[in-house]
Amino acid sequence: MTLEECESQFLKNNLFLLASQYNIDASKALTIQSRIWDNPVITAELNAYNPERNKYFDIGTQGQKVFGIEQIIHLGEKKRNEIKLAQTNEKLAELQFNDLLRTLKLQLRKSFYTVFYNSRSIATTDKQIAHIESLINSYSIQAEKGNIPLRDVVRLQSLYLNFKNERMEVVNSNIEEQSNLQLLLNTTEDVIPDVPKGEFDKYIQEIPFDLKNFETEAIANRPDYLAKQKDIESNELNVKWQKSLSIPDITVGATYDQRSGAFNNEANVHVGIPLPLWNTNKGNIKYAKTILEQSKIEKQNFELQLKTEITAAWHKWDESRKNYIVIKPTVNSDFEAVYNGILTNFQKRNISLLEFTDFMESYNQAAVLVNEMRKKVAFSAEELNSTINKDLF
C-alpha cells in the first residue's frame, strides 16, 4: 500500500476516529436539548371525602375538584446563553476530533516509514547472511579436509551470528510498528509499504526558516490552538450564563377550582418568582470567572510553546536533511557497486577473508545507517508538517 492508500483506509476504518466521532454527535444532541423549553406542569386535586354528604371521592357536579397548569419562563437570557454555550462545546468537540486526527496521522506516517526502511535493512542483511551461509558451508568442508584453517570458519560463524543478532533487533522493531499500522488501519493483514521512486526526495528540498510565517500557519491550522481560543469563548459564555442564572425565573399558571374558592367554578391565574435573598449564584459566577482567567493564561503559554515547537521541529528536520545530503551521492552511486566488486574479488581470492569480513561488517552497518538516516529525515519532516498542521513537503 502507498501512503495515500493507507491514509484513505485509516480515515474510513480507524476505530479511535470512529469512537471520537460520537463525541461530536453527543455534543450536537446537547445543543438540540438546550433549545427545548421546560415542560409545563399540570396539577389535579380531587376530593377524597366529603363529610357533609358522607361520600368518598365526591367529584361530580356537587363535589370538589381543582385543575391547574404552570409554565416556567426563563429571564435574563438564560436560554440564549445556554444555547450558545452548547454550540461552543459542539465546536470544541469537533476541534478535539481534528486534533486526534492530526496526532494519529503523524503516528501512521511514522509507522509507515519505519516498516518501509526497516524492511529494506532486513533485506540487505538477509542477502549478506545468505552469502555468509554459503561460505560457511564451503569453508567447513575445506576445513575438514585441512585445506584452510578452522579459525576462518569460526570468523565467518562469528560474523554470521553478529548479522543474525542485528537482524533480530530490526525485526522486533518492525513487528511493533507493523502492529501499530494494523491497529491504525483496523486490519489483521500485514501492510507492505510501497514508496514510489523519488518520493523521498521531497523531504530533502530546502525550505527557509520563517518563524513568523510558520506561526501564522500553525495558528490558523492547529486544532489544539483553535480549541484554546474556543475554550476561552466557552468560558466567557459560561460566565454570562452563570450571571443570568442569578436572575429569578417567573412561573405563570392558571387554575380551575370547582367549589373551594370564594365562589363556585372559580378560574384564576397566578404568577410566582423566587426572592433572591440568599442564593444569588455568587460562588458559581466566581468559579466561572476563575476558569476563564485560567484558560487565557493557558492560551498565552500555548502560544509560547507553539513557537518553541516550530523552531525545534524545523532545526531537527534541517539537521537530518543536511546529514543525509552529505552522504547521498556516495550512497546512490557507489555502495552496491563496491559490494558486488568485493564479493567477486573474494570469490576469485584476490582479497583475504579478513578483508572480506571487515568489509561485510562495514557495509551492513553503513546500509542500515543510511536507512536510519532516511527514516529520521522522513520522521522530522512529518513532525514539522504536524507541528504546523500543513503539508510543507
C-alpha positions in Angstrom: 0.0 0.0 0.0 1.2 3.5 -0.7 1.0 6.2 2.0 -2.1 7.7 0.3 -3.9 4.3 0.3 -3.0 3.8 3.9 -4.4 7.2 4.9 -7.6 6.6 2.9 -8.2 3.3 4.7 -7.2 5.0 8.0 -9.9 7.7 7.6 -12.6 5.1 6.8 -11.8 2.3 9.3 -9.8 3.7 12.3 -11.7 2.8 15.5 -10.2 5.7 17.5 -11.7 8.2 15.0 -15.0 6.4 14.8 -15.3 6.4 18.6 -14.3 10.1 18.8 -16.9 10.9 16.2 -19.5 10.0 18.8 -18.3 12.9 21.0 -19.3 15.3 18.2 -22.7 13.6 17.9 -23.2 13.7 21.6 -22.4 17.5 21.7 -24.9 18.1 18.9 -27.5 16.3 20.9 -26.8 18.5 23.9 -27.2 21.6 21.6 -30.6 20.3 20.5 -31.6 19.7 24.1 -30.5 23.3 25.1 -33.1 24.7 22.7 -36.0 22.9 24.4 -38.1 24.7 27.0 -39.1 23.2 30.3 -42.3 21.2 30.1 -45.5 22.8 31.6 -46.7 21.2 34.9 -50.3 20.1 35.1 -51.8 19.5 38.6 -55.1 18.0 39.7 -56.7 18.0 43.2 -59.7 15.7 43.7 -61.9 15.3 46.7 -61.1 12.3 48.8 -64.0 12.5 51.3 -67.0 14.9 51.7 -68.1 14.9 55.4 -71.2 17.0 54.7 -72.6 14.3 52.3 -70.7 11.4 53.9 -69.3 10.5 50.4 -65.9 9.4 49.2 -64.4 10.8 46.0 -67.2 13.4 45.6 -66.0 14.9 42.3 -69.3 15.2 40.5 -71.3 18.4 39.8 -71.9 18.9 43.5 -68.4 17.8 44.6 -65.0 19.4 44.5 -62.0 19.3 42.1 -59.2 21.6 41.2 -57.1 21.7 38.0 -54.0 23.8 37.3 -51.3 24.4 34.8 -47.9 26.1 35.3 -45.1 27.1 33.0 -41.7 28.5 34.0 -40.4 31.4 31.9 -36.6 32.0 32.0 -35.5 35.6 32.3 -32.0 37.2 31.9 -31.3 35.5 28.5 -30.7 32.2 30.3 -31.9 30.1 27.4 -29.9 32.1 24.8 -26.7 31.8 26.8 -27.3 28.1 27.4 -27.8 27.5 23.6 -24.6 29.5 22.7 -22.6 27.6 25.4 -23.8 24.2 23.9 -22.9 25.3 20.4 -19.4 26.4 21.5 -18.9 23.0 23.2 -20.0 21.3 20.0 -17.3 23.2 18.1 -14.8 22.2 20.8 -15.7 18.5 20.2 -15.0 18.9 16.5 -11.6 20.6 17.2 -10.7 17.8 19.6 -11.6 15.3 16.9 -9.4 17.1 14.4 -6.5 17.2 16.8 -6.8 13.5 17.4 -6.8 13.1 13.6 -3.6 15.2 13.4 -1.9 13.1 16.1 -2.9 9.7 14.6 -2.0 10.8 11.1 1.6 11.6 12.3 1.7 8.2 14.0 0.5 6.5 10.9 3.2 8.1 8.7 6.0 7.3 11.2 4.9 3.7 11.4 4.6 3.5 7.6 8.2 4.8 7.0 9.6 2.7 9.9 8.2 -0.5 8.4 9.4 0.5 4.9 13.0 1.3 5.9 13.3 -1.5 8.4 12.2 -3.9 5.7 15.0 -2.6 3.4 17.6 -3.0 6.2 16.3 -6.6 6.8 16.5 -7.4 3.0 20.1 -6.1 2.9 21.1 -8.1 5.9 19.4 -11.2 4.6 21.3 -11.0 1.3 24.6 -10.9 3.3 23.5 -13.7 5.6 22.8 -15.9 2.6 26.3 -15.3 1.2 27.9 -16.0 4.5 25.9 -19.2 5.0 27.1 -20.4 1.6 30.7 -19.5 2.6 30.4 -21.3 6.0 29.2 -24.4 4.2 32.1 -24.5 1.7 34.7 -23.4 4.2 33.6 -26.1 6.7 34.1 -28.7 4.1 37.6 -27.3 3.2 38.5 -27.1 6.9 37.6 -30.7 7.5 39.9 -31.6 4.6 42.7 -29.5 6.1 42.9 -27.1 3.2 42.1 -24.0 5.3 42.5 -23.2 9.0 39.5 -23.7 11.3 39.8 -20.1 12.5 38.5 -18.9 9.1 35.3 -20.9 9.7 35.0 -19.5 13.2 35.4 -16.0 12.0 32.6 -16.5 9.4 30.4 -18.0 12.0 31.0 -15.1 14.3 30.1 -12.7 11.5 27.0 -14.7 10.8 25.8 -14.6 14.4 26.5 -10.9 14.6 24.3 -10.3 11.5 21.6 -12.5 12.9 21.6 -10.6 16.1 21.4 -7.2 14.3 18.6 -8.5 12.1 16.6 -9.6 15.2 16.7 -6.1 16.6 15.4 -4.6 13.4 12.8 -7.4 13.1 11.5 -6.8 16.6 11.1 -3.1 15.9 9.3 -3.9 12.7 6.9 -6.3 14.4 5.9 -3.5 16.8 5.4 -0.9 14.1 3.6 -3.4 11.9 1.1 -3.9 14.8 0.7 -0.1 15.0 -0.1 0.1 11.3 -2.6 -2.8 11.5 -4.3 -1.1 14.6 -4.5 2.3 12.8 -5.9 0.8 9.6 -8.1 -1.7 11.5 -6.8 -4.7 9.6 -5.3 -8.0 10.5 -3.3 -8.3 7.3 0.4 -7.3 7.1 0.9 -3.9 5.5 3.7 -3.7 3.0 4.6 -0.1 2.4 5.1 1.0 -1.2 7.2 4.2 -1.6 7.5 5.3 -5.3 10.9 6.1 -6.6 11.8 9.7 -5.9 9.1 10.1 -3.3 11.7 10.5 -0.6 13.4 13.4 -2.4 10.6 15.8 -1.4 11.8 15.6 2.2 15.2 17.0 1.4 14.2 20.0 -0.6 15.3 23.2 1.0 12.7 25.2 3.0 13.9 28.5 4.5 13.1 29.1 8.2 10.4 31.7 8.6 9.1 31.5 12.2 6.5 34.3 11.7 5.0 32.6 8.7 5.1 29.2 10.2 3.5 30.5 13.4 0.7 32.2 11.4 0.1 28.9 9.5 0.0 27.0 12.8 -2.4 29.4 14.5 -4.7 29.1 11.5 -4.4 25.3 11.2 -3.7 23.7 14.5 -6.9 22.4 16.0 -5.5 22.3 19.5 -4.6 26.0 19.3 -8.1 26.8 17.9 -9.5 24.7 20.8 -7.7 27.0 23.2 -9.4 30.0 21.6 -12.7 28.3 21.6 -12.2 27.3 25.2 -11.9 30.9 26.2 -15.1 31.7 24.3 -16.9 28.8 26.1 -15.7 30.1 29.5 -16.8 33.6 28.6 -20.3 32.3 27.8 -20.3 30.3 31.0 -19.7 33.5 33.0 -22.7 35.1 31.2 -24.8 32.0 31.8 -23.9 31.9 35.5 -24.8 35.6 35.9 -28.1 35.0 34.1 -28.8 32.1 36.5 -28.7 34.6 39.4 -31.8 36.4 37.9 -35.0 34.7 39.2 -37.4 33.0 36.7 -41.1 33.6 36.6 -43.7 30.9 36.9 -47.1 31.6 35.4 -50.1 29.5 35.6 -53.9 29.1 35.7 -56.2 27.1 37.9 -59.8 26.0 37.9 -61.5 25.4 41.3 -65.0 23.9 41.4 -66.2 24.8 44.9 -63.5 25.6 47.4 -62.7 29.1 46.3 -64.5 32.4 47.0 -67.2 31.3 44.6 -68.1 28.2 42.6 -66.3 27.4 39.3 -63.6 29.8 40.1 -60.9 30.4 37.4 -57.6 32.0 38.5 -54.2 33.0 37.1 -51.1 33.2 39.2 -47.5 34.4 39.0 -44.6 33.3 41.1 -41.0 34.4 41.4 -38.3 33.4 43.9 -36.9 36.1 46.2 -33.1 36.4 45.6 -32.3 36.8 49.3 -29.6 34.2 50.0 -28.8 32.3 46.8 -27.6 34.7 44.1 -25.2 32.2 42.4 -22.1 34.1 43.6 -20.0 31.0 44.0 -20.6 29.7 40.5 -20.1 33.1 39.0 -16.7 33.4 40.8 -15.7 29.9 39.8 -16.6 30.6 36.1 -14.5 33.8 36.1 -11.6 31.9 37.6 -11.7 29.2 35.0 -11.9 32.0 32.3 -8.7 33.6 33.5 -7.0 30.3 33.7 -7.9 29.5 30.1 -6.5 32.8 29.0 -3.2 32.1 30.7 -3.1 28.6 29.2 -3.6 30.1 25.7 -0.7 32.5 26.3 1.5 29.6 27.4 0.4 27.6 24.4 1.4 30.4 22.0 4.9 30.4 23.5 5.1 26.6 23.4 4.0 26.7 19.7 6.9 28.9 18.8 9.4 26.6 20.5 7.8 23.5 18.9 8.1 25.1 15.4 11.7 26.2 15.9 12.7 22.8 17.3 10.9 20.8 14.6 12.4 22.9 11.8 16.0 22.6 13.2 15.6 18.9 13.8 14.5 18.4 10.2 17.2 20.7 8.7 19.9 18.9 10.6 18.7 15.5 9.5 18.4 16.8 5.9 22.0 18.2 5.9 23.4 15.0 7.4 21.7 12.9 4.7 22.7 15.2 1.8 26.4 14.8 2.8 26.4 11.1 2.1 23.7 11.0 -0.6 26.0 10.9 -3.7 28.1 8.1 -2.3 25.1 6.1 -1.2 23.4 6.3 -4.6 26.4 5.6 -6.8 29.0 3.5 -5.0 27.5 1.2 -2.3 26.1 -1.6 -4.4 28.9 -1.5 -7.0 31.6 -1.7 -4.2 29.7 -4.6 -2.5 29.5 -6.6 -5.8 33.1 -5.9 -6.5 34.4 -7.0 -3.1 32.3 -10.2 -3.3 33.6 -11.0 -6.8 37.2 -10.4 -5.8 36.8 -12.5 -2.7 35.4 -15.4 -4.7 38.4 -15.1 -7.0 40.6 -15.0 -3.9 42.0 -11.6 -4.8 41.4 -10.4 -1.2 41.8 -12.1 2.1 39.0 -13.4 4.4 39.9 -10.8 7.0 39.5 -8.0 4.5 36.2 -9.5 3.2 34.6 -9.9 6.7 35.7 -6.4 7.7 34.1 -5.0 4.6 30.9 -7.0 5.1 30.6 -5.6 8.7 31.2 -2.1 7.5 28.8 -2.5 4.5 26.0 -3.8 6.7 26.4 -1.1 9.3 26.5 1.6 6.6 23.5 0.2 4.8 21.4 0.1 8.0 22.7 3.5 9.0 21.6 5.0 5.6 18.1 3.6 6.1 18.1 5.0 9.6 19.1 8.4 8.3 16.4 8.3 5.6 13.9 7.3 8.3 15.0 10.3 10.5 14.6 12.7 7.6 11.1 11.4 6.9 10.2 11.5 10.6 11.5 15.0 11.2 9.8 16.3 8.0 6.4 14.7 9.1 6.8 16.2 12.6 7.3 19.6 11.0 4.2 19.0 8.9 2.2 18.0 12.0 3.6 20.9 14.1 2.2 23.4 11.6 -0.6 21.1 10.5 0.1 21.7 6.9 2.0 19.5 4.3 5.1 21.6 3.6 6.6 18.7 1.5 
